Amino acid sequence: QVQLVESGGGLVQAGGSLRLSCTASGFTLQYYAVGWFRQAPGKEREGIACVNNDDGGTDYADSVKGRFTISRNNAENTVYLQMDSLKPEDTAVYYCAADPSFRRFQSSVVGGGKAYGMDYWGKGTQVTVSS
């Protein structure tokens, strides 16, 4: 089955950390740029981080810059999102997506544009940060 699956979400206190995983099955994630998005209740989906499919270059939204780190392990067919210094406003469902075009992710993560047209989406994992 071709799929993208997120894991690692949960409940954490403010100031704590979580590491999310995005693992691909049925295709090779190494050849795709990958982005992380989040959506809180009543809010639009927000692009927060992305990593290139070539040189490993990364971009981050201002809301998470300095606190979150995206990385990839090609041998494990997995992309990670390390989340530190978590805040209650980080509470959301977190999604990963894959697409050959890094620019498509940059337009959302850096430019704040709408996320659309990505080849693959995961179903999301819940992150809840308590005060």
Disulfide bonds with the S-S distance in Angstrom:
Cys22-Cys96 2.08
